[in-house]
Amino acid sequence: MRVATISGLIAALPGCVNITAPDKPIQINLNINVTQEVVYRLDNEAKSLIQQNPRIF
C-alpha cells in the first residue's frame, strides 16, 4: 500500500524544472573609502633648523 501511495505522489510532481536568467546583469556596488594619515614628529634640533632656514623646503 505504501508503494502505491509514494508512486502516486511522485507521479503528481511536475517532471521539469525551469530556471531563467535575469534580464539585467547583476551589479555589485562597492563604496570603499581609503584614508591614510601620516603623522610625523620632529625633534627639537630639526625644528630649530627649519625655523632658521625657512626656504629649506
Residue pairs with C-beta under 8 A, 6 or more apart in sequence:
42 50
49 56
50 56
50 57
